[in-house]
Structures are given as C-alpha cells and as structure tokens.
Amino acid sequence: MPGLVVFGRRWRIASDDFVFPVSLELIIRLIWWILTLVLFQSHRGHIGCPGGELLRVYFLGVLLFQAITILVLLVGIAISMTGTINRLGPRRAIPFVIYIRGALYVPEMVWVILGTYWISKYPQGCGNKVLISVLGTVITSWVILIFTLLGVWIVFDPLGRGRKGPAQADRVWEKCIRRLCCCLSGDDVEQAAFKDVAHILSDFFRDTDLVPSDIAAGLTLLRWAEKKDGGQERLPLDEAPLAEPENLQGQLEQAAHFMRFAAGAYGWPLYIYSHPICGICHLCPSCCCFGASVSEPIPGNTPACHKRAILQSTGLQEQDLVHVSYHNKVFEVPFYVALDHKSKSVVVAVRGTLSLQDVLTDLSTDHEDVEIDGVPEGGSAHRGIMRAAQYVQERLIRDEIFNIAFSRGSGYALTIVGHSLGAGTAALLAVLLRPTFPTLRCFAYSPPGGLLSERLSEHSRDFVLSVVLGDDIIPRLSIANLNDLKMRILQAVEHSNHPKYQIFLRGCCREFSCRGICCSCAEQTSDESDPAGQFEVHRSYGSIPSLNGEFVPAKGLTAPTGEDAHLPLFLPGKIIHILEKTQDRCYTDIEYHAEWAPLSRFSNIVISPRMVPTHVPDAVLQALCKITRVGDL
C-alpha cells in the first residue's frame, strides 16, 4: 500500500510483498547452487567427453550467476522486511533491486539456452551421471523462468500507473471479465452482464490503492480484533435475539426437511462431494456417464445422473419428479419441481451457484424495482437474482409445470426452496407468485444479503423463512457491507505498526497452533505482541480512531453519496440464526443452538475461518439435522 511502481507502471504488489515469494526462490536457488557445486566437483575430472569445455563453461557460469542472484535475493528480502505497511521510506530501494534482478535474467536465459544446446548436441560420451546433472540444472532453470513469468502475469495491473477515468476503468474491468469468461457464448444478455459487473467492480475499487496482500493483512487484523471481542459469542452490534411467537423447533424441523430438496438441486456434483466413497456407486445405475437413464421419462432435458442425485438426496421416487431442468445461462438458473407427499407440497427447488453464468448473475448487484400486485410500492430487489426468478416463473407457467404438478398433487400447498443463489431466487419467486398462491411458503438457506429493499424484506416476513449458519459470509454480502468492510480494512492497515510479513506469520501461528493445543493460546495476547491491539474496529464510514481515542476523518475515506450510493438491500423474511455453542473446539463434535435474529445482525461481515465453510450446503444440512435430532440421509 500503495502498489509498487516499476518499469513505468503500477503493479498489484507492494514493496513489502517480496519476503515470502523471494524467500522460497532463495531456498530453491541455494539448494540448486549447492547441488550444482557438488556435482561439478565430483565430475570435473570426468568432463573429457565431446563438448566437455562447453560443459565446464556452462557449470562455472551457472555457479557464478546463481551466487550473484542469491546475494541480490538476500538484499531484496532484507529491504522488504523493513518499515511497516504505510511506512514506505525504508523500502525505497526495492525498485533498484528489481531492476538488478531483472537484468540477471538475461545471462540466466543465455545459460539455459547453452545448457539446452549441449544436451541436444552432446548427449552421449560423458556418462549418464553428467548428463542427468546437466538435464536437472536445465530443467530447474526453465521451471524457475516459467514461474517467474507466471508471477509477473499475476501481479500485472491492467489499470497501469495513472488513475483512469470511470469509463476507461469500466472498459479495463470488462476486458478482464471477458477473458475470465471466455468459454461463455457471449450473447447479448451475457454482454450486458459483463458491462454491469465491470461497472460494479470498477466503482468499488476506484477510490482505493490497495494490493491483494494489503486486503489479506487487513482481514487478518480484523480477525484478531473480532476474536479479542469474543468472536461468534459476541452478537454484532450488541443485538439480542428476537422473541417470535412461532414454535422455533417446529420451524427448524420443517427447515431440516426441505433443506434436502435444496441440496438435491445441485445434482450429482454436490452428491459426489458429500458421498466421496459410495456416491458414484449410488449414481452409477442411472449415470449419464454410462449412458443409462431413469426407468420413467421425466420432463426436462437433463442428464440422468442429476435426476438420480435428486432422488438419493430427497428420498423421493421417480414418479414424484414432475420436471427437472439444468439449463443454465446468465439469469437462467437450474431448478426442479417435485411432489413431497410427506408434507403434501409441490416443491420448487432452485440450484445455487455452480457455474460462471451463476457468478455473473450473483454479481449483477444493481437494484431493480418490483412492481406487482400485492407488493408494497417502492420495493426493490437484486437485479440479477430478480431476473433469475422471473425466468423460473416464466418456465413454470409457459411449460404448464404447475398444471401438471397440482393435477397430480391435488390439494397440495406450494413450497419454494433454495440455497445461496437458489435461496435468493426462491425468495423472489415467492414474492412474484404469492398473489396467485397466497398460502405458499419459502425456505431460503444461506441467502445472499443484498437481496431485498427494507420494505420488501418486511413484506416477505409473512411467507419466507431464512436460515443462516454461523459466520456465513454470503448472507452478509451486500454492496453496503462490502463498502463497510473496505473502510475497516483501510482503517486496520493504516493503523498497523507491524510489517506485513509479521502479520501473516503471527496469523498463521495463531490459527494453526491454537488448534493444535486446544486453543490455549487464544487468550495469550497483548497490545505489545498482537497487531490487533493497535486499533479499534469502528464501523462508521469516514472516521478512524486517533491516538487520543477520538474519532477523526480518515484520509480519502468517505461514505458513498449521490450516484455512487447503493440502495441498502437485506435478507428476506424471518431469520433463524444457527450458532455454534463453542467458539473454539479441539476435534470435538460441534453443538448448535438456534434463535430468531434481527436484520441488523447481518449488517457487517464477520471475519472468521468458518465464514466460507459454513456456507456449504452439507454444513447447513448437518447443523439442521443435529439441532432437530434428525438423522442424515
């Protein structure tokens, strides 16, 4: 912080980011140099074969250039370790070290070509040991050069040194997204999605000068600060659980039952992931990979292995599946419709994120007005997920899927379920269909946080139940929460008095050693040894704590206003929050408890090692099964 400027442009790497990668290269080169020296000394008397003089020059050149390179790497590491994230002065010589290191690649490349030439021209006559020694040296040189080029490509910043205008930045981001999604068809809908996502990413990163390692360091510091505040045991914003009149245990039992349908929507990939040993055996009789099919035709152009996975996940029979569709494009998500005789429901289950098309749907975060009968005026929703819900609604009506389902399940109620992106789509589909089906229910598992406007979220409380597990990041993801996290990261980085490499080392030691000794080190922290003790986590835009404890405006940190401001979007319906009873555990069974939670509990992103694992459908299902004392399928 800020990004390093060398060769006339800015890069996605800072002057204090060379400690770990250069240390790895130093170790490899040092081992390589020692082995080369030993081999040369042991075989120097036997290099009398054709091309022996050329080989002797090659070995001596390798030893010389490697020794110089090792010295340069040592200097680079020593300089990169000085200063702090914001104190750049001690590291001002890093660009010169990079220029010297870059110049050394020229003779190294010449010597690699020389070694390759010797192997191609004089492969015989010097013995297998000499040939293997030269071959190993040449291969090692090529591997290091290739990985160096790969590293340069990774840290290359397409925005360059100058701060580009909004239009130029949007175009750069759009090109990056097109390259990433080069396998997509690129039709008009996808092209529009590329532009929308590029504008959102450009707008989010426009006012910051952070490199990826700065973000990682900031997240580490925030993790320590929140851990000192009590971790998951401390409710965000000091909110108490809500007291709801409904039977919480009954709601949890229904949620556990329908979660199987939501997990089944992922098809065979999730089923194989959940059952790595016997999963293939369960799907093999009707797996598309073997060309088999289910015994009864089910509407929908879908591989049989997906349908078999649905049956295995839900315990349904083939005749209970009404329609299965795994058609997948941007704003067009897979779903299936089934009859659940146990709950007497027609179940519509929508799949969550599992493809690049789904990611683009997720990232189309601009809001869109919801104007339908029975919905309060001024309601808005996530644009990409709203269009996905409209697609499913259109398919259900156009293909007469509902007519078929309710004719086979006379008197059944409508239940819509989904996980992650599927949960958001299910909640918005429930909003769209409720005027037609006033008794419908929706179970949204780990829904995305930036989904509904406050008015529409309040409206959905009558028919949508959201289930969130622990520190899951997805229900807390919204533009407002991400902006808040960005401010907190900037605040943490700006007030850290420790070098970046120390932050990462202490972070790794803290997480791994704590798990190794039953977390006894969790309490052994102090302001002197813990970088998190140097600042207070403050969630107000545009202010940071000064040394005397008062909050002052932060440099360049302002809350988004005007056209840059995004409409706050929230989770749908009533929310059941499932929490782990113990924050730190040592290979013990996890115990859970559940409670009704307010929207404000998810108004900031919690930094935790379990912020991603708790989003996996299996984790949600296991937690629901444990808390309801229902065995897994």
N, C-alpha and C positions, 0 to 999 in steps of 0.2 A: 504494500500500500504506500504509494501508488505503483502501477505497473512499471516494469523496467523498460527503459528506452535505450536500445542499442541498434546499430545499423540503420539509424534514421527513422525508426518506428517503435511504437509501443507494443509490448508483448504481454501475454497472460501469465506472467511470472514476476515475482518481486525479487529484490536483491538478497533477501534472506531466505529464499526458497531452494538454495543450492546445497544446503547441508546434507540432506538425506540422499538425493539422487547422485550427487558428486561423491559422497562417501561410498555409495555402492560401486560406482565406477572405479574409485580409488582402490577398493578391496580387490575387485576383479583384475585390474591392471597390475597391482602389486603381486598377486598370486601368479599372474601371467608372466611378469618380469622375472620372478624367482625361478619358475619352471623353465623359462627360456634360457636363463643363465646356467642352470644345472645341466640342461640338455646340451647346450653349446660346449660347456666344459667337458662333459663326458664323451662327446662325439667329435671334438675338434681335431683329434688325431686321425679320425677315420674319414674326414671330408677330403678324400683324394679322388673322388669319382668325377665323371664328366660334369662340368658346371660347378665344381667344388669351390672355385674362387668366388663365383657369383653368390653361392650359398653362404660363404663366410661373410661376404659384404652384407648380405641380407640379414644374417643373425646379429652382426655388430650394429647395423642401423636400427634394428628393432630394439635392441638393448638401450641404445643411446636415446632414441626418441621416446621410448617408454619411460626412461628415467627423467627426462625433461618434463614429460606430461605429468608424471606423478608429482613432481615438485610444484608445477602450476596448479594441480588439483588441490594439493595441501594448502597452498596460499589462498585459493578460492574458498575453501571450506573455512579457514581461519577468519577471513574477512566477512563471509556470510554469517558467521556466528556472532558478530559484534552488533551493538546497538539493540534497539527494540523495533517493533513493527513500524512505529511512526518516527523513530529517530534514525534517519537515513544517512546522516553525515558519516559515521564510521564505515559505511559500506560504499562510499562514493567511488572507490577504485574497482568495484566489481565489473563495470563495462570494459575496463582495460584488460582485466584478467580474461574476460570472454573473448576479446579481440586476439589476445595471445593464444588462447586455447583454440580459437578458430583457425589461426594461422598454422598451428601444428597439425591440423587435419590434412594439409597439403602434402607434406612429406610422408605422413602416415598412409595416405592414399597411394602415393607413388610406391611405397614399400609393399603395400598389399598387392598392387599390380605386379611388382617384381617377384614376390613370392608365388603368385598365381602363375606367372610366366615360367618360373623354374619348375614348378610341378608339372606343367603341361609339356615342357621340353625335355626335362631330365628326370623322368620318373624311375628309371632303372639305374642300377650300378652303385648306389650309395647305401643300400641296405634298407630294410623295412623300418628300422627304428628312426633313422634320419628322415625318411620320407614321412612317417607318421608325425614326427616332431614339426616338420615344416607345414604339413597339412593342418595340424592342430593350431599352429600360430596363425596361418592364413584364415582359417575358418573363424577363429576368435576375433581377428581384425574385422572381417566382414560383418560379423554379428554386432560388434560394438558400433560400427559405422551405420548399420541399418537402424539400430535402436536409437542412435543419435538423431538420424533424420526423422524417425517417428516422433521423438521428443520435440523436435523443432516444429513439426506439424501440429502437435497437440497444443503447444504454448503460443502458436501463431494467432495474433489478434486481427481479425478481418477489418475491424474498425480503424486500425492504424493509430498513428500518434495524435492526430488532430481530433478534436471533438466535433463530430459530424452533426449536421442538422437533422431534425426529426425524419424528414423524407429520405435522406441518404442512409441514416441508421436503419430505417424500416427496410430499405432495399437490401442492405447487407444481411440483416437477420433473415429476410425472406430467401435469399440465396442459400444461406446455411441450412434452413429448414428444407428447401428443395433437395439439397444434396443428401440430407439425412433420410428423407422420404422418397429417394429416387426410385424405389420399387413400386410406388403407387402409380395409378393410371394417369393422374394429373388432369382430370376432367374439370369442368367449370366450378363445381361445388368444392373440390379439393383445392383448386387455385384460390378461391375466395377464402377458404380456411387458412391457407398459407399466409395470406395477407393479414388476416385478423390476428393470427398467433404472432406473426412478426411484429405487428404494431404493439401488441401487449408486452412482448419481451423487450422491445426497444424502449418503450415507455418506462418499464420497471427498472431497467439498468442504466437509464440515461444520466441520472444525477449522481452516480456513484463511480468511484475509481478503485474498485476492489478487484483483486485477482482471486481465483478459486481458493488458494491457500488461506487468504485473509478470511474468507467466509468460513472455512473449516476451523480456523483458530477462534473466530468469534463464536461459533456454535459450541466449541469445546469450553470456552469461558462461560457461556450462558448455561451450559450443562452443569458446571461446577457451582455456579451461583444458585441455580434452582435446587441442586442437590443439598446445598447448605441450608436452603429454606425449607427442606423437608421433602423434596421430590413429589411423588404422587400423593403422599399423605396430605400435602397442603392443597386445598382446593383453590384453583385460580381465582383471583380477585376476591378471596375470602367469602365465596358464596356458600351458603348452607344448602343441603339437599332440599328439594321441593317435597311438600307433602301433598300427594294426589289421592283422591277418593277411590280410584280404581284399585283392584286387587293386583298388587305388583307381581306376586308369584304366578297368578293366572296369566298375566300378560307375558311373563317370561316363558312359561310353558308353551304358549302359542308361538312366541318368537322362536323358541328352540325347534318346534315342529316345522315351521315354514322356512327356517334357515337352510334346511336340507334341500328345499326346492331352489333357493337362491344359489347354493353351492353347485347344484346339478346343472345350472345354466352354463357353467364354464366348460361342460363337456369333458372329453377324455383328457385334456392336459391337466386339469386340476385333479381328476380322479387318479391318474398315474402318479402325480406328485403326492397325493395323500396316501396312496397304497403302492409304494415303490416295488414291493416284493411280489404281491399277488395281483396287482392291478391289471397287468397285461393278461393274466390268465382269466380274470373275470370278463374282460372285454373281448378276448380272442374269438369266442363263438360268433360274434357279430361285428368284428372289427373291420373297418373299411380297408385296412392294410392287407387283409386276406381275401377281400372281395366278397365277404359274406354279408348278409342283410338280416334284419329282423324278420320274424315269421309273418307279421302282418304289415302291410304298407301303411306308413304314416305320412300324411300330407307334409310337404316341405322338402326342398332339395337339400338334404342333409346327410353326411356320411353316417353309416350305421353305428360306428364306434361312438359318436356323440350321443346318439339315442340310447345306446346300451349304457353309457355312463350315467345318463339321467335316471334310468331305471334302477341302476345299482345305488345311486346316491339317495333316491327318494323312496325306494321300496315299492314303487308303482308297478303295475302290469302294463304290457304293451298296449292293451286296448284302452288304457287310461290316458295315453298321449293323444291329444287332439291335433296339435300342429307343432312342428319343430322347424325353426328357420335359423340357419347360421350364416345367412347373407350378411356381409359386413363391409360397409363403406363409411366414409366420414358422415356423421349424423344419422347413420343407419346401423342399428345395433342388433345382434342376435337375440332371439327370445323363443320361448316355447309356451304352449298352453296345455294344461293337463287337468284331469279330474281328480280331486282328492276326496275320496269317499269318507275318510275318517273325519274330516272337518266339514264335509258337504260343501265343498268350494270348487269353483272354477278358478284355477291358479294361473296367473300370467307371471312368468319368471323371466327377468331380463338379465342378460350377462353383463358383467363388469368389464373393466379394461383388460384387453388381452392382445391388442394389435396396435400398429402405428395409427390406423384410422381412428381407433378409440382414443388414443392420446391426443390427436388433433381435436376430436370432439370435446375432450376434457379441457383443453387449453383455449377453446373459444369462449372466453370468460365474460365477454361483454354482456350486459343485461338486455333483456327483451321484454316488452310489455305483454302481459297476459290479459287478453280481453275476451272473456267468455261469460255466458250467463251463470249466475250464482257465485261468481268470484268478485271480491271487493275491487272497486276501481283503484287504479294506481298500483296494482300488483305487478311485480317484475320477477324474472327468473333468468338463470344462466342460459345464454343463447344457445350454445352447442347442445346442452342436455335437453333444452326445450324442443329443439328440432328433432332430436332422437325420440322424444316422447311422442311428438306429432307423427313421426314415421311409424312407430308401433301402432298408434291409434288408427292411422290410415290403413295399415295392413289388417288389423283386426276387423275393421268394418268392410273394407273393399273385398277381402277374400272370404267374407261371411264366416269367419272363425268363431265369433261369438254365437252366431245362429246354430252352428254345429255343436258347440260346447254345451249350450244351455238346453238344446234339444236332447242331448244325451244325459245331462245332469239336471233334470227338471227340479226346480225349486232350490237349486244351489245358489250360494252367495258368490260374489266376485272378490277375489283376494289377489293383490298385486305385490310381488316381492322382487327384491334385487339386492345386490351387494356392490358397494363402491359406485362406479358409474351407473351400474344397473340399479342401485338404490335411488340415485338421483332421478334417473329416467322413470323408475316405478312411481316415485312420489309425484312427479309432474304429470305422468299418465293418469294417476289417481285424481289429480286436480282437474284434468281435462274430461275424465269420464264420470265424475261424481254427479253432474246434473242428470245423466242418464241412469246411473246406478247409485242412488243415494245411500245404499247400505254397504257399499264396498269398503274394504279395509286394505291398508297398505302397510307392509313391514319393510322398512328401509334399514339395511345393515351397513354400518360404516359409510353413510352417505357423504358426498363432498360438502364442505362447509359453505362455500359460496354458491348457494343454490337458489334461495327464495328471498324476496324482499321481506321486511319485517311484517308487513300487513298480510302478505300471502302465507308466510310461515305461521302466523297466528290463526289464519283461516284453516290451515291444514291440520291443526291440532285435533280436530274432531274425527279424523279418519286415518291419519298417518302416525305410525309409531316408529321412531328411530332408535336403533341400538348401537351404542358406541362402546368399544372395549379399550379401557386404559388410556394410554397416551397416544393412541392412534392419530397420526398426523393428518390424514385425509379429511376427517370431519372438522378439522381446524384450518384447512386450507381455503383461503379466500384472498382476494386482492388486498383488502384492508388488513388482514392478519399478516400477509407477506410483507406489506409495507411496514407494519409494526415490527416484524422480525428484522427487516433490513435496518431500521433505526436502532434496534437493540444491538445488532451485530456491530454497527458503526460505533456505537457508544462503548461497547466492550473492547473493541480493538483500539479505539482512541485512548482509552484509559489503562491499557495494559502496560506494565513496566517490565515485562519479561520478553526475551527473544522468542521468536515463533517456534524454533525447534524445541525449546524447553517446554512450551505449552503442549506440543504434541507428545513429547516424551512422557511428561507427567500425566497427560490424559490417558495414554496407553497403559502406563504403570498403574494408574488409579483404577481403571476399568478391569484390567486383567488380574492384577494382584488382589483386588478386593474380592473377586470371585474365587480366587484360589485359597484365600484364608478366611472364608466365611464373612467377608465384608468388614472385618475388624478395623481395616484402615480407613473406613468411611468417615470416622469421627476424628482422625488424626490430622487435622488441617488447621492452619493458622493463616493470618493475613500475610505473615512473612514468607511462608512456604507455598501458599496457594495463590496463583494468579487471580482466582475468582474473588479473593478477598480485597482486591484493589478497587472494586467498583460495585455499585448497587444497580440491580436490574430495575430500570424505570421504563414504564410503558407509555409515557406521554410523548407525542410527536414533538420533535424540535427542541428538546431540552435534555441536558445531561447533568449529573451531579458534579459540582465544583469541589475543590479541596476543602472548603469550609462547610460543605454539606448542603449549600443552597443550589437550587437548580437554575442553570443559565442556558441561554440559547446555544445550541451546538453548531459548529461551523458547517454551513451548507446543508443542514438538516431542517427541512420544513415539511409540514404536513401537506399532502396533495390538495390543491384547491382548484376551483374553476373547472376547465375542461379536463385537467389531469385527475380530478377526483372521481373515484368509482363509487357507484351506489353500493352501500353495505348489503351483503346477501348473507343469509343464515341457513341453519339446518331446518329441515321440515318437521312438522308435527311435534308431538310429545317425545321426550328423550329419556331413555333408560341408559344410565351410565354404569357399566360394569367395571369395578376396580379390583385390583389385587389387594388382598388383605395385608400382605407383607411386601414392602418395597424391595428389600434385599433378601435373597434366598440362596442357599447353598445346596443345589441339586435336590431340592425337596419339592413335593407336589405343591402346585400353586392353588391357593384357595381364593375364592372370589366373593364379593358381595355387590349387590346392585341397589341403585337408588334413582329416583326421579331427579333430573338435572335441569337447571335453567339454561337458556341460550347463552347467557353471559359466561358460563363456564368454559365455553369453547371459543372465546373471543381472543385468545392468543395461542401461539404454537408452543407446546411444551417440548423442550429438548431432552430426549431420553433415548437410551439404547433400544428401547422397545417401541419407539414411535412408528417404526415400519413393520416389525414382526406382528404387532397386534392388529394390523390391517388384513393379514392373510385370512381368507375365508375359513380355513381349518381352525385358526386360533379363536375366531368368533364362535364357531360351532362347538368347539371343545369347552369354551367358557360357559356357553348357554347350557350344554349338557351337564356340566358339573354343578352349576348353580341350581338347576332344576332336578338334579339327581336322576337324569335320564341317560341311559347308556347310549354310546355312539353306535351307529350302524356298522 
